[in-house]
């Protein structure tokens, strides 16, 4: 899937809020090796590097476009990386990779904001990452869990509402993010300390159709790519109409986007 870093960044403030809330709960004093999985254009990766300036910090993402944006912000070009060595001048390492398969051996902190909701097999992938930490290392993850909300139900309804339905059928999948209790069961026997919680945010958005624009940068993208240029505008108009009926503007003209998010904070057992 192709990503648009500028469109994604148009809602930088509300997208960063959960990331900052998760980062505030990480109590490590001096981690040496840090990975930001699903780093996107790198805003949070740079916050990690600023908080722990002596650490080797690596941002990993599957999107070439996102990583180009991240590197450009740091004045870098694509360079090889061995995973354990700090770049001259303390620059962040930007690596293209699938976080469902990426290896992060000997890490002190594995952080991920709104990325593992794109990855399947959490019961396999998350324990693997926890086990790749050094003793006392931390796995810190945030994932949106809004797949039963109107925003996502309307995507499925719009996908089935027109001549494009066959092209979009493969995108109607079971929710990839489970209830918080499921993540407790997956990780509790492996972690020294484990906290799992859920927060419902009400993201305050501005613009004519801000919820549609929000999801055009994320969940709607595979739908818009799969539907093709012939039906793209009609599909998007159908979805926009459903969202306008469900999410009315507030008295001040803004629109509130409710979104539940699951947080996982796990510490690897000491050896």
C-alpha positions as CSV (number, residue, x, y, z in Angstrom):
1,X,0.0,0.0,0.0
2,X,1.3,3.5,-0.9
3,X,1.2,6.0,1.9
4,X,1.0,9.8,1.7
5,X,3.2,11.3,4.5
6,X,1.8,14.8,4.0
7,X,-1.8,13.7,4.3
8,X,-1.0,11.6,7.3
9,X,0.7,14.5,8.9
10,X,-2.2,16.9,8.4
11,X,-3.6,15.6,11.7
12,X,-0.3,15.4,13.5
13,X,-1.6,16.8,16.8
14,X,-4.3,14.3,17.6
15,X,-2.3,11.4,16.1
16,X,0.6,12.2,18.5
17,X,-1.5,12.4,21.6
18,X,-1.8,8.7,22.3
19,X,1.9,8.3,21.3
20,X,2.9,10.8,23.9
21,X,0.7,9.3,26.5
22,X,2.3,5.9,26.0
23,X,5.8,7.4,26.0
24,X,5.1,9.1,29.3
25,X,4.5,5.6,30.9
26,X,7.9,4.2,29.9
27,X,10.1,4.5,32.9
28,X,13.5,3.3,31.6
29,X,16.4,5.5,32.6
30,X,19.1,4.8,30.1
31,X,18.1,2.3,27.3
32,X,21.0,1.6,24.9
33,X,19.1,0.1,21.9
34,X,15.6,1.4,20.9
35,X,13.4,0.5,18.1
36,X,10.3,2.4,16.9
37,X,8.2,-0.1,14.9
38,X,5.9,1.4,12.3
39,X,7.6,4.8,12.7
40,X,6.0,6.5,9.8
41,X,7.6,9.9,9.0
42,X,9.4,9.7,12.3
43,X,7.9,12.3,14.7
44,X,7.8,9.9,17.6
45,X,11.2,8.3,16.7
46,X,12.7,11.8,17.1
47,X,11.0,12.1,20.5
48,X,12.5,8.8,21.6
49,X,16.0,10.0,20.4
50,X,15.6,13.3,22.2
51,X,14.6,11.7,25.5
52,X,17.4,9.2,25.4
53,X,20.2,10.9,23.4
54,X,22.8,8.3,24.2
55,X,20.8,5.4,22.8
56,X,21.0,3.8,19.3
57,X,17.5,4.6,17.9
58,X,16.1,2.9,14.9
59,X,12.8,3.7,13.1
60,X,11.3,0.8,11.1
61,X,8.6,1.1,8.5
62,X,7.3,-0.8,5.5
63,X,6.6,2.4,3.6
64,X,9.3,3.8,1.3
65,X,7.4,7.2,1.2
66,X,7.3,7.5,5.0
67,X,10.9,6.7,5.4
68,X,11.9,9.2,2.7
69,X,10.0,11.8,4.6
70,X,11.8,10.8,7.8
71,X,15.2,10.9,6.2
72,X,14.6,14.2,4.5
73,X,13.6,15.7,7.8
74,X,17.0,14.6,9.2
75,X,18.9,15.5,6.0
76,X,19.9,11.8,5.5
77,X,20.1,9.5,2.6
78,X,19.5,5.8,2.6
79,X,22.4,4.0,4.3
80,X,23.1,0.4,5.5
81,X,22.7,-0.3,9.2
82,X,23.8,-3.2,11.4
83,X,21.2,-2.6,14.2
84,X,23.6,-2.0,17.1
85,X,25.9,0.9,16.1
86,X,25.1,4.6,16.7
87,X,25.5,6.7,13.6
88,X,28.0,9.5,13.6
89,X,26.5,12.6,15.2
90,X,23.7,10.6,16.9
91,X,21.5,10.4,13.8
92,X,18.5,8.1,13.8
93,X,18.7,4.9,11.7
94,X,15.8,4.6,9.3
95,X,15.2,1.0,8.1
96,X,12.6,-0.3,5.6
97,X,11.1,-3.5,6.9
98,X,7.9,-5.5,7.7
99,X,7.3,-5.2,11.5
100,X,5.5,-8.6,11.4
101,X,8.9,-10.2,10.6
102,X,11.5,-7.7,11.7
103,X,14.3,-8.9,14.1
104,X,15.2,-6.7,17.1
105,X,17.6,-8.8,19.2
106,X,19.1,-7.3,22.3
107,X,16.8,-4.3,22.4
108,X,16.1,-2.3,25.6
109,X,12.9,-0.6,24.3
110,X,10.6,-1.7,21.5
111,X,8.0,1.0,21.0
112,X,5.1,1.1,18.5
113,X,2.4,3.6,18.0
114,X,-0.7,2.7,15.8
115,X,1.2,0.1,13.7
116,X,0.5,-3.4,15.0
117,X,-3.2,-3.0,14.0
118,X,-1.9,-3.6,10.4
119,X,-0.2,-6.8,11.5
120,X,-1.9,-10.3,12.0
121,X,-1.0,-13.1,14.4
122,X,-0.5,-10.9,17.5
123,X,-0.3,-14.1,19.7
124,X,2.8,-15.0,17.8
125,X,4.4,-11.7,16.9
126,X,4.1,-9.9,20.3
127,X,5.7,-12.6,22.4
128,X,8.5,-12.8,19.9
129,X,9.2,-9.1,20.3
130,X,9.0,-9.4,24.1
131,X,11.5,-12.3,24.1
132,X,13.9,-10.2,22.0
133,X,14.3,-7.7,24.8
134,X,17.2,-7.7,27.2
135,X,16.2,-8.5,30.8
136,X,14.3,-5.4,32.1
137,X,13.6,-4.2,28.6
138,X,10.2,-2.8,27.8
139,X,7.7,-3.5,25.0
140,X,5.4,-0.4,24.6
141,X,2.5,-0.6,22.1
142,X,-0.6,1.4,21.2
143,X,-3.2,0.2,18.7
144,X,-6.6,1.7,17.7
145,X,-9.5,-0.5,18.5
146,X,-12.4,1.2,16.6
147,X,-13.3,-1.5,14.1
148,X,-16.9,-1.7,15.4
149,X,-17.4,2.0,15.2
150,X,-19.4,3.7,12.4
151,X,-16.2,4.8,10.7
152,X,-15.3,1.2,9.9
153,X,-18.8,-0.2,9.6
154,X,-19.5,2.5,7.0
155,X,-16.4,1.4,5.0
156,X,-17.8,-2.1,4.8
157,X,-21.3,-0.8,3.9
158,X,-19.8,1.4,1.2
159,X,-17.7,-1.4,-0.1
160,X,-20.8,-3.5,-0.6
161,X,-23.0,-0.7,-2.0
162,X,-21.9,-0.4,-5.6
163,X,-20.4,-2.1,-8.7
164,X,-17.0,-2.1,-7.0
165,X,-18.0,-4.7,-4.4
166,X,-16.1,-7.6,-5.9
167,X,-12.9,-5.5,-6.0
168,X,-13.2,-4.7,-2.3
169,X,-14.5,-8.0,-0.9
170,X,-11.0,-9.1,0.2
171,X,-10.7,-6.0,2.4
172,X,-13.6,-6.8,4.6
173,X,-11.7,-8.7,7.4
174,X,-12.1,-9.6,11.0
175,X,-11.0,-6.9,13.4
176,X,-7.2,-7.2,13.8
177,X,-7.0,-5.8,17.3
178,X,-8.4,-7.8,20.2
179,X,-9.9,-6.8,23.6
180,X,-7.3,-5.7,26.2
181,X,-7.8,-8.9,28.2
182,X,-6.5,-10.9,25.2
183,X,-3.2,-9.1,25.3
184,X,-2.9,-9.8,29.0
185,X,-3.3,-13.5,28.3
186,X,-0.8,-13.5,25.5
187,X,2.0,-11.8,27.5
188,X,1.4,-12.3,31.2
189,X,3.4,-15.5,31.5
190,X,6.4,-13.9,29.8
191,X,6.5,-10.5,31.4
192,X,7.9,-9.4,34.7
193,X,5.4,-6.5,34.8
194,X,2.5,-6.1,32.5
195,X,0.0,-3.3,32.2
196,X,-2.8,-3.3,29.6
197,X,-5.4,-0.6,29.4
198,X,-7.8,1.1,27.0
199,X,-8.5,4.8,26.5
200,X,-11.3,6.3,24.5
201,X,-10.1,9.6,22.9
202,X,-12.3,12.2,21.3
203,X,-10.0,13.7,18.7
204,X,-11.0,17.2,17.8
205,X,-10.9,17.7,14.1
206,X,-11.4,20.8,11.8
207,X,-12.4,21.0,8.2
208,X,-15.3,20.2,5.9
209,X,-15.1,16.4,6.1
210,X,-12.2,15.8,8.5
211,X,-13.1,12.2,9.5
212,X,-13.0,11.2,5.8
213,X,-9.7,13.0,5.4
214,X,-8.4,11.3,8.5
215,X,-9.1,7.8,7.2
216,X,-8.0,8.6,3.7
217,X,-4.5,8.7,5.2
218,X,-4.9,5.3,6.8
219,X,-7.7,2.7,6.7
220,X,-9.4,4.0,3.6
221,X,-6.2,3.8,1.5
222,X,-6.4,0.2,0.5
223,X,-10.0,0.6,-0.4
224,X,-9.2,3.6,-2.6
225,X,-6.4,1.8,-4.3
226,X,-8.4,-1.4,-4.9
227,X,-11.5,0.3,-6.2
228,X,-9.6,1.9,-9.1
229,X,-9.9,5.3,-10.8
230,X,-13.2,4.4,-12.4
231,X,-15.2,4.1,-9.2
232,X,-12.9,5.9,-6.7
233,X,-15.0,9.2,-6.6
234,X,-18.3,7.3,-6.3
235,X,-17.1,5.0,-3.6
236,X,-15.7,8.0,-1.6
237,X,-18.9,10.0,-2.0
238,X,-20.9,7.0,-0.7
239,X,-18.6,6.8,2.4
240,X,-18.6,10.5,2.9
241,X,-22.5,10.6,3.0
242,X,-22.6,7.9,5.6
243,X,-20.0,9.7,7.8
244,X,-21.8,13.0,7.5
245,X,-25.0,11.4,8.9
246,X,-23.2,9.8,11.8
247,X,-20.8,12.5,12.9
248,X,-22.4,15.9,13.2
249,X,-20.4,19.1,13.8
250,X,-20.2,20.5,17.3
251,X,-21.4,23.9,18.2
252,X,-18.0,25.4,17.5
253,X,-17.9,23.9,14.0
254,X,-15.4,21.1,14.8
255,X,-16.0,17.4,14.5
256,X,-15.2,14.9,17.3
257,X,-13.8,11.5,16.2
258,X,-14.2,9.0,19.1
259,X,-11.5,6.3,19.0
260,X,-10.7,3.6,21.5
261,X,-7.0,2.7,21.8
262,X,-5.4,-0.3,23.5
263,X,-2.1,0.2,25.3
264,X,0.3,-2.6,26.3
265,X,3.3,-2.0,28.5
266,X,5.3,-5.1,29.2
267,X,8.7,-5.6,31.0
268,X,10.9,-8.6,30.1
269,X,11.7,-10.9,33.0
270,X,15.1,-10.6,34.6
271,X,17.5,-13.5,33.8
